[in-house]
Structures are given as C-alpha cells and as structure tokens.
Amino acid sequence: MRLQPLPPAAPFSVEVIDIDEVDDPALLARYDELVPVLFADLSQPELCHYFLDEAKVRELLKI
C-alpha cells in the first residue's frame, strides 16, 4: 500500500471497502469505474481515484 511510507507523525487508519464484495448497488454504480478511490472522510468529496495523489494526502495530514 503506497500510504505506508508516510511518516508516523501523521497517524491515520484505512478502511478498505471492496465494492465487488459488498451488496450495495449504489456504491457499485457510483465507483465501479473509479476504483481505487480514497476518501479522508466519506462525508467529504474523494481525495483521488485511480492513482494516489500523495500531495493531496500530505496536505490533508499536514505533513
């Protein structure tokens, strides 16, 4: 996982949701072509999809 090299001074946790395994047609319809998708919080817009935008993640974590 490309998030692992980030410094320990920026603690975070990751929850992986496999939309192919979850019985949620809305998730599948919304994100099927965008995976992987990274959110800081599911109530906020996505940080990035397809590829990790490390600059956005560092900005969010202030590192």
Rosetta blueprint (number, residue, H / E / L):
1 M L
2 R L
3 L L
4 Q L
5 P L
6 L L
7 P L
8 P L
9 A L
10 A L
11 P L
12 F L
13 S L
14 V L
15 E L
16 V L
17 I L
18 D L
19 I L
20 D L
21 E L
22 V L
23 D L
24 D L
25 P H
26 A H
27 L H
28 L H
29 A H
30 R H
31 Y H
32 D L
33 E L
34 L L
35 V L
36 P L
37 V E
38 L E
39 F L
40 A L
41 D L
42 L L
43 S L
44 Q L
45 P L
46 E L
47 L L
48 C E
49 H E
50 Y L
51 F L
52 L L
53 D L
54 E H
55 A H
56 K H
57 V H
58 R H
59 E H
60 L H
61 L H
62 K L
63 I L
